[in-house]
Amino acid sequence: DKLKTPVAFEEARSVKREGILLGGSQIAASPTITTSTEKKNCECISCEEDELCGGLWKAERFPPLIASAKKHRNLEQDLKTRRLHVIVSHCESDLEWLHSYTEGFNIASLHIVSKCNKNVSVDPGLNAMIETYENVGRCDHTYAYYLSQVLDSKLTSFDDDDRSIVVFLKDKDYTEDYPFHQSLNFTKLLTLAASKNGFGCVRAIKENDYAFSAYHEMEKLALFKMKDYKIGDSKYDRDPDETLSVFNSPDFNNLGSYLIGLMSGLTDDFQQEVVPVCYTGYFAASLGNIKKQKKEVWNRAAKFLSRADNIAEGHFMERLWAMLLSTPLESYQIKALKNCASKVVSREESWPGRLLKAVSEECDGEATAKKFREAISKVGQRYVLSHEIDVESGSEWRQDWWEDLPEEIQEALLFLGWDKALWNLQPYE
């Protein structure tokens, strides 16, 4: 989806609020979570200079949480000693890529849930346990079912909450393209799951995309809803009309109401003001963070997602995994994110609540801000305007094709987050 006219983001508000409207229902806001009495501040949140907060904006770097780091020469060696439990949601693709993706790491268990009556092709050396299941809820149901019914049977006395990691994967090649995102390798994914954050998303914001954040304002994210979702209908011989008739949930009209259904009665402390979102269903989480949620959360999710195959509840759950499995932000992190955010996506479909920002020394550091200014200067106003369109007035689309741009302009655009495919993409394709 293309962002058209995001509304202006409110000025930074107090972290302590009387209440947040979630999915149309007023609930109490959770208290700010603080893990230390030490006063913390972020120097910048999308930079190399700040070891504490430098990767916060994109949720790409966090302080490490490695109990035995001193025993190992480097982080990768430490990661290879951790016990990994892998759950794969399978439909029809072969899984031969799994061997090379996980090679060299300690795969304690590999559980594959196959739902589409297709053959599962996987390297025998991985010792996978393959289970067939009714085709409901897609990958999100698979993951909830696994956490609810399977994971405990995989754990042994060798597993440790701070060191064991659970990896959640679909059968498709994880490197497939996704707008404005890049795919992390296995080591980087595990690094994030092993960090203080306790969660890593395979789909990361592109390196040179400084505007998009991995974080969303919960108040607007709660309004997310979808009218339909037809991807996969023809591939899996589904009737689109029949699919649409069951897509919308009879119980939940948006993400907020679904979240209340998941958490109601279990805890009063589930509402966070700013939350991460991981798109497309590939991620990893520490065993400790998984255990912080009550088992009933996963029981409810599995039940909600069992209604049919292609359902709205799956898209709600997709956008909640990161919030449910990440370590909640502390007040200083929320303040830094909101101070840097200049806009927030307001559309109820696609990415509502996503934080956006401009490049600045305060948020991106002096070195990046300087390079950005130099790139803008090289590109010039002509090229900046060539990708703006006034939707309301209907002004014409202006396009300088990538192949026609001077090489120095291409290099500057690459730094600014563009590439050939994205630049040549028409706005309404």
LINUR-V492301 format. One record per residue. N is the residue number from 1. RES is the residue in one small letter. OMEGA is omega in degrees with one decimal (none if undefined). NEAR is the number of other C-alpha atoms within 12 Angstrom. Layout:
n:res:omega:near
N:RES:OMEGA:NEAR
N:RES:OMEGA:NEAR
This chain:
n:res:omega:near
1:d:178.2:17
2:k:176.8:21
3:l:-176.7:27
4:k:-175.0:20
5:t:178.9:17
6:p:179.7:22
7:v:-179.4:20
8:a:179.8:17
9:f:179.9:26
10:e:173.6:21
11:e:-177.9:15
12:a:-179.1:21
13:r:178.8:20
14:s:179.7:18
15:v:178.7:27
16:k:-177.7:21
17:r:-179.7:17
18:e:179.0:16
19:g:178.9:21
20:i:178.8:27
21:l:-175.4:25
22:l:177.0:31
23:g:178.4:28
24:g:-179.8:22
25:s:-179.9:23
26:q:177.9:17
27:i:179.8:26
28:a:177.0:22
29:a:-179.0:26
30:s:176.2:24
31:p:176.1:21
32:t:-178.6:25
33:i:179.6:23
34:t:-176.9:17
35:t:-177.9:15
36:s:176.4:11
37:t:178.9:10
38:e:-179.9:9
39:k:-177.6:12
40:k:176.6:19
41:n:177.8:20
42:c:173.9:32
43:e:175.8:30
44:c:-172.3:34
45:i:175.8:43
46:s:-169.3:46
47:c:176.8:33
48:e:-171.7:22
49:e:-173.0:21
50:d:-178.6:25
51:e:-178.0:20
52:l:-171.0:29
53:c:-169.9:37
54:g:179.5:30
55:g:-173.3:36
56:l:-173.1:42
57:w:-179.4:49
58:k:-176.1:43
59:a:-174.4:48
60:e:179.7:43
61:r:179.1:35
62:f:175.3:34
63:p:-176.3:22
64:p:174.4:26
65:l:-175.0:28
66:i:-172.8:33
67:a:-175.1:20
68:s:-175.5:19
69:a:-177.1:20
70:k:-179.5:12
71:k:-175.2:13
72:h:-177.2:16
73:r:180.0:12
74:n:-175.9:15
75:l:-177.1:25
76:e:178.1:23
77:q:177.9:21
78:d:-178.9:28
79:l:-177.6:38
80:k:175.5:27
81:t:-177.8:28
82:r:176.6:36
83:r:-178.2:33
84:l:174.3:40
85:h:-173.2:40
86:v:173.7:46
87:i:-179.4:43
88:v:173.9:47
89:s:-173.2:42
90:h:172.3:39
91:c:-177.5:35
92:e:-175.8:25
93:s:177.3:26
94:d:-174.9:23
95:l:-179.6:32
96:e:-179.0:20
97:w:-177.4:21
98:l:-177.3:34
99:h:-178.5:23
100:s:-178.6:17
101:y:-174.3:26
102:t:-174.3:30
103:e:178.4:19
104:g:-178.9:21
105:f:-175.5:27
106:n:-179.4:27
107:i:-178.1:31
108:a:177.1:30
109:s:174.9:32
110:l:-178.6:37
111:h:-178.7:37
112:i:175.4:39
113:v:-176.7:40
114:s:-170.0:34
115:k:-169.3:30
116:c:178.9:27
117:n:178.7:17
118:k:178.2:20
119:n:178.2:20
120:v:179.8:28
121:s:-177.3:23
122:v:-179.6:26
123:d:-179.8:20
124:p:-178.1:15
125:g:-179.7:17
126:l:177.4:29
127:n:-178.0:17
128:a:168.5:27
129:m:-175.8:24
130:i:-179.4:26
131:e:174.9:26
132:t:-176.3:22
133:y:176.1:25
134:e:-176.0:23
135:n:178.1:28
136:v:167.6:34
137:g:178.6:36
138:r:-171.8:40
139:c:-176.6:44
140:d:174.8:45
141:h:179.0:47
142:t:-177.9:47
143:y:179.7:45
144:a:177.3:42
145:y:-179.8:37
146:y:-179.5:35
147:l:-177.8:37
148:s:-168.3:25
149:q:-168.3:21
150:v:-168.7:26
151:l:-176.6:33
152:d:-179.4:20
153:s:179.9:16
154:k:-173.5:28
155:l:177.7:23
156:t:178.9:16
157:s:179.2:11
158:f:179.9:15
159:d:-179.1:27
160:d:-176.6:23
161:d:-176.6:28
162:d:-174.4:30
163:r:178.6:35
164:s:-176.8:42
165:i:175.0:46
166:v:-177.0:48
167:v:-176.3:47
168:f:-175.0:47
169:l:168.8:41
170:k:-176.9:37
171:d:179.8:37
172:k:176.2:23
173:d:-175.9:26
174:y:-176.5:32
175:t:-178.7:22
176:e:-175.5:17
177:d:173.6:18
178:y:-172.5:21
179:p:173.9:27
180:f:-177.2:29
181:h:172.1:30
182:q:-177.6:25
183:s:179.2:31
184:l:173.1:27
185:n:-172.8:25
186:f:-179.5:35
187:t:-180.0:28
188:k:178.2:28
189:l:-179.6:38
190:l:177.7:49
191:t:178.6:40
192:l:179.4:42
193:a:-179.9:47
194:a:-178.0:47
195:s:177.1:36
196:k:-179.8:35
197:n:177.1:40
198:g:-177.3:45
199:f:174.7:44
200:g:179.4:48
201:c:179.2:47
202:v:-179.8:43
203:r:179.7:36
204:a:175.5:40
205:i:-178.4:33
206:k:-174.1:30
207:e:-175.9:29
208:n:174.0:29
209:d:-174.0:32
210:y:-174.1:36
211:a:-172.2:33
212:f:172.5:39
213:s:172.1:43
214:a:-175.5:45
215:y:-177.3:48
216:h:172.7:41
217:e:-171.7:40
218:m:-177.3:38
219:e:178.8:34
220:k:176.3:35
221:l:-179.3:45
222:a:-179.4:43
223:l:-177.4:34
224:f:173.4:40
225:k:179.5:34
226:m:178.6:28
227:k:178.7:23
228:d:178.6:25
229:y:-171.2:27
230:k:179.9:24
231:i:178.5:16
232:g:-178.5:17
233:d:-178.6:18
234:s:-178.5:13
235:k:-177.1:14
236:y:175.0:21
237:d:178.3:13
238:r:175.2:17
239:d:-177.2:17
240:p:-179.7:20
241:d:179.2:15
242:e:178.9:19
243:t:-178.1:25
244:l:-176.6:23
245:s:-179.9:20
246:v:-174.1:23
247:f:-175.8:31
248:n:-176.1:28
249:s:175.2:29
250:p:-174.3:16
251:d:-173.8:21
252:f:-176.9:31
253:n:175.9:30
254:n:-176.9:36
255:l:-178.1:40
256:g:179.9:37
257:s:176.4:31
258:y:179.8:38
259:l:177.1:44
260:i:177.0:34
261:g:178.9:31
262:l:-166.1:36
263:m:-174.3:27
264:s:178.3:22
265:g:-178.8:15
266:l:-179.6:18
267:t:173.9:21
268:d:-171.8:16
269:d:179.0:22
270:f:-178.3:37
271:q:177.0:39
272:q:-174.6:40
273:e:179.0:43
274:v:-173.3:44
275:v:174.9:41
276:p:174.0:43
277:v:177.7:45
278:c:-176.4:41
279:y:169.7:35
280:t:168.1:37
281:g:173.3:40
282:y:-177.4:41
283:f:178.1:45
284:a:-179.2:45
285:a:176.7:47
286:s:178.0:43
287:l:179.3:35
288:g:179.6:29
289:n:176.9:33
290:i:-177.4:36
291:k:178.3:28
292:k:175.4:23
293:q:177.9:27
294:k:-178.8:24
295:k:-178.4:24
296:e:175.7:24
297:v:-179.2:34
298:w:176.1:36
299:n:-179.9:26
300:r:-179.3:30
301:a:179.7:39
302:a:179.0:31
303:k:-179.4:26
304:f:-174.9:34
305:l:179.9:38
306:s:-173.0:29
307:r:-179.1:26
308:a:-178.3:26
309:d:-175.2:37
310:n:-172.8:38
311:i:-178.9:40
312:a:-178.4:40
313:e:178.5:48
314:g:179.5:43
315:h:173.3:43
316:f:-176.8:46
317:m:177.4:46
318:e:-176.1:39
319:r:-178.6:44
320:l:-176.9:40
321:w:-176.8:41
322:a:178.7:42
323:m:-176.9:40
324:l:-172.9:38
325:l:178.3:43
326:s:171.1:40
327:t:-178.6:38
328:p:179.3:33
329:l:172.7:37
330:e:-173.2:34
331:s:-178.9:29
332:y:178.2:31
333:q:177.4:36
334:i:179.8:38
335:k:-179.2:30
336:a:179.3:37
337:l:-176.8:50
338:k:177.2:37
339:n:-178.9:30
340:c:-178.3:38
341:a:177.9:41
342:s:179.0:27
343:k:174.7:30
344:v:179.4:39
345:v:-174.7:38
346:s:-178.0:30
347:r:-176.4:24
348:e:175.5:26
349:e:-179.6:28
350:s:-168.5:28
351:w:-177.4:41
352:p:178.4:34
353:g:-177.3:40
354:r:179.9:43
355:l:177.0:41
356:l:178.1:37
357:k:169.8:33
358:a:178.6:27
359:v:178.2:34
360:s:178.0:27
361:e:-177.7:22
362:e:-174.7:27
363:c:-173.1:38
364:d:-179.6:38
365:g:-175.1:27
366:e:-175.5:21
367:a:-179.6:20
368:t:-179.5:30
369:a:179.0:24
370:k:178.8:18
371:k:-179.7:24
372:f:178.1:29
373:r:179.4:22
374:e:179.0:20
375:a:177.8:28
376:i:179.8:27
377:s:179.0:19
378:k:-178.1:25
379:v:178.6:28
380:g:-177.0:18
381:q:-178.0:14
382:r:-176.4:17
383:y:176.4:28
384:v:-178.4:23
385:l:-174.9:17
386:s:176.5:24
387:h:172.0:27
388:e:178.0:24
389:i:178.3:22
390:d:-174.7:16
391:v:-174.9:14
392:e:-177.9:9
393:s:178.3:8
394:g:179.8:10
395:s:-173.2:12
396:e:174.9:15
397:w:-180.0:19
398:r:-172.8:21
399:q:166.3:22
400:d:-176.0:24
401:w:-175.7:21
402:w:-177.5:25
403:e:-178.0:15
404:d:-177.0:15
405:l:174.2:23
406:p:-176.0:16
407:e:-178.9:14
408:e:176.4:19
409:i:177.1:30
410:q:-179.9:27
411:e:178.8:24
412:a:179.4:27
413:l:177.0:33
414:l:177.5:28
415:f:-178.6:27
416:l:175.1:33
417:g:178.4:29
418:w:166.4:31
419:d:-174.8:26
420:k:-176.1:20
421:a:-177.8:17
422:l:-179.0:24
423:w:-176.8:29
424:n:-178.7:22
425:l:176.3:21
426:q:-170.8:20
427:p:-176.0:21
428:y:177.0:12
429:e:none:8
